[in-house]
Amino acid sequence: MNSPTVSCFDCPLRCNPLFEVPSEDELRYMSSFKLGELTVEPGRTVLMEGAASAQFYTVLEGMGLRQKTFPSGQRQVISFVMPGDLVGLQAAVMGEMRHSVEATTRMSLCVFDRNGLWDLLRNQPKRAYSVTWLAAVEEVFLGETLATIGQLDATQRIAWALVRLHDRLAMLDDPEGALLANGGPVALPYRQQDLADALGLSLVHTNKTLARLKAGGLADWSGGQLRLPGRRQLASLAMIDDEMPRRPLL
């Protein structure tokens, strides 16, 4: 683990309107709560399923995957991890991870001691609410994912995933909203297999559906970038509510 290199007062994420603005007192507290930073190279495991962890993390830079692997070798991608996400809270509360977190790109993470979580919950009610909010929004996302997999066809599932991924990345990359308004481009370094594993589809079906969306001028995911010229049509197809609330940041 590296010593802190980015002060909480200078955190680049706090300048982004996607996130709530903390008070000076909250920033001072988080500066003392933060142990340091961890750098994880692409393809390496951040947190292992079944393992206990003395730390949990906020993603400062980079992207990853939450995933669960079954004895058969099959994999379920649970969610895509992006800057601002909290990872490892499960082990901090339940004692061990029930899924793994893997780095897709080089990741930088702010490190927190899980033993300090109880002090935060006791003495920092707004920060405690932030932890609760982040856990709740993850539950909402997983519920939406399950409903999408269970009730929508392949084209609708992929439309839903592309819009959700694009919107989050667009807000991170361009706080002014131009990327969100015009549909791209944003960096999307995942594989089609990752998307297929997240949506319960075969790679062949995913590839053909993406090709149809590209041919129809609705979506183009190529060269590690995602463009959504037909974002509005895709959102309507997937029955997405466009509202994106501001997120707390730990």
Summary of the structure (lengths in Angstrom):
residues: 250
radius of gyration: 18.2
end to end distance: 18.6
largest distance: 54.8
contacts: 755
relative contact order: 0.15
helix: 45%
strand: 22%
